[in-house]
């Protein structure tokens, strides 16, 4: 992600209305058990993208961190999560996520879906211990 982004920046500086959308996750806003590296990696993508958003906006390049929640894709199957509360509670289609991402491509953070936005905001007001445990419960 980092290497590819930096390699593209010179070409993006020459383009009109250039933008980068890095796929993070609503998991980027908290720590979570059972998928610790996933949560930590998505937190990195979020932080990296937010920093680049500020660094590159003067060059006409928009950078966004896309932070979807549960999405109807092959992810749930590959991660063995199809039967978890997180995915049983409802998912967004990939088309809806992409549409929201493109519509918000000038914002530093794009969280598609009201449910995902509310969960992220609720996590900001809850003790981190609670959000970690809740994340674990949703994955069970």
C-alpha positions as CSV (number, residue, x, y, z in Angstrom):
1,X,0.0,0.0,0.0
2,X,2.7,2.5,1.0
3,X,5.1,1.6,-1.8
4,X,2.4,1.6,-4.5
5,X,1.0,4.9,-3.3
6,X,4.4,6.7,-3.3
7,X,5.1,5.3,-6.8
8,X,1.9,6.7,-8.1
9,X,2.2,10.2,-6.5
10,X,4.3,11.7,-9.3
11,X,1.8,10.7,-12.0
12,X,-1.1,11.8,-9.8
13,X,0.4,15.3,-9.4
14,X,0.2,15.6,-13.2
15,X,-3.5,14.5,-13.4
16,X,-6.6,16.6,-12.9
17,X,-8.9,15.7,-10.0
18,X,-6.6,12.9,-8.9
19,X,-7.6,10.8,-6.0
20,X,-6.6,7.8,-4.0
21,X,-9.0,5.6,-2.1
22,X,-7.4,3.2,0.4
23,X,-9.5,0.5,1.8
24,X,-9.5,0.5,5.6
25,X,-12.4,-0.8,7.6
26,X,-14.7,0.3,10.4
27,X,-12.4,-2.1,12.4
28,X,-9.7,0.6,12.0
29,X,-11.2,2.6,14.8
30,X,-10.7,0.0,17.5
31,X,-8.7,-3.0,18.6
32,X,-10.3,-6.4,18.2
33,X,-9.6,-9.9,19.4
34,X,-9.3,-13.0,17.1
35,X,-8.3,-10.8,14.1
36,X,-5.7,-8.6,15.9
37,X,-3.5,-8.1,12.9
38,X,-6.5,-7.2,10.7
39,X,-7.6,-4.5,13.1
40,X,-4.1,-3.2,13.5
41,X,-3.4,-3.1,9.7
42,X,-6.7,-1.3,9.0
43,X,-5.8,1.2,11.7
44,X,-2.5,1.8,9.9
45,X,-4.3,2.3,6.6
46,X,-6.6,4.8,8.2
47,X,-3.8,6.8,9.8
48,X,-1.6,6.6,6.7
49,X,-4.5,7.8,4.5
50,X,-5.4,10.7,6.8
51,X,-1.9,11.9,6.9
52,X,-1.6,11.7,3.1
53,X,-4.9,13.5,2.8
54,X,-3.3,16.5,4.4
55,X,0.0,16.2,2.7
56,X,-1.2,15.9,-0.8
57,X,-4.3,18.1,-0.9
58,X,-2.1,21.1,-1.8
59,X,-1.0,19.2,-4.9
60,X,-4.6,18.6,-6.0
61,X,-4.6,15.0,-4.9
62,X,-7.5,13.8,-2.7
63,X,-6.8,10.8,-0.4
64,X,-9.6,9.0,1.4
65,X,-9.7,6.0,3.8
66,X,-12.7,3.9,2.9
67,X,-14.0,2.4,6.2
68,X,-16.9,0.0,5.4
69,X,-18.4,-2.4,7.8
70,X,-19.7,-5.8,6.9
71,X,-19.9,-6.0,3.2
72,X,-21.6,-8.7,1.0
73,X,-18.4,-10.0,-0.6
74,X,-16.1,-13.1,-0.4
75,X,-14.5,-11.6,2.7
76,X,-16.9,-13.3,5.1
77,X,-16.4,-16.7,3.5
78,X,-12.6,-16.4,3.4
79,X,-12.4,-15.2,7.0
80,X,-14.8,-17.9,8.1
81,X,-17.2,-15.2,9.4
82,X,-20.5,-15.9,7.5
83,X,-22.2,-17.2,10.7
84,X,-21.1,-14.4,13.0
85,X,-23.4,-11.8,14.5
86,X,-21.5,-9.1,12.5
87,X,-22.5,-10.5,9.2
88,X,-25.9,-11.9,10.3
89,X,-26.9,-8.3,11.4
90,X,-26.8,-7.2,7.8
91,X,-24.3,-6.2,5.1
92,X,-24.0,-3.5,2.5
93,X,-23.6,-4.5,-1.1
94,X,-20.2,-3.9,-2.7
95,X,-21.9,-1.7,-5.2
96,X,-23.3,0.5,-2.5
97,X,-19.9,0.7,-0.8
98,X,-18.2,1.7,-4.0
99,X,-20.9,4.3,-4.8
100,X,-20.4,5.9,-1.3
101,X,-16.7,5.8,-1.7
102,X,-16.7,7.6,-5.0
103,X,-19.2,10.1,-3.7
104,X,-17.0,10.9,-0.7
105,X,-13.6,10.8,-2.4
106,X,-12.7,14.3,-1.4
107,X,-13.1,13.5,2.3
108,X,-10.3,12.1,4.4
109,X,-12.6,9.3,5.9
110,X,-15.5,7.7,4.2
111,X,-17.7,5.5,6.3
112,X,-20.5,4.1,4.2
113,X,-23.8,3.2,5.8
114,X,-25.6,4.7,8.7
115,X,-25.2,1.6,10.9
116,X,-21.4,1.7,10.3
117,X,-21.2,5.4,11.1
118,X,-23.2,4.9,14.3
119,X,-21.0,2.0,15.4
120,X,-17.9,4.0,14.8
121,X,-19.2,7.1,16.7
122,X,-20.5,5.0,19.6
123,X,-17.0,3.5,19.9
124,X,-15.6,7.0,20.4
125,X,-17.8,7.4,23.5
126,X,-17.3,4.0,24.9
127,X,-14.3,2.8,27.0
128,X,-11.8,1.0,24.7
129,X,-12.2,-2.2,26.9
130,X,-15.9,-2.2,25.9
131,X,-15.3,-1.8,22.2
132,X,-12.7,-4.6,22.2
133,X,-15.1,-6.9,23.9
134,X,-18.0,-5.9,21.7
135,X,-15.8,-6.6,18.6
136,X,-15.1,-10.0,19.9
137,X,-18.8,-10.7,20.5
138,X,-19.7,-9.6,17.0
139,X,-17.2,-12.0,15.6
140,X,-18.5,-15.0,17.6
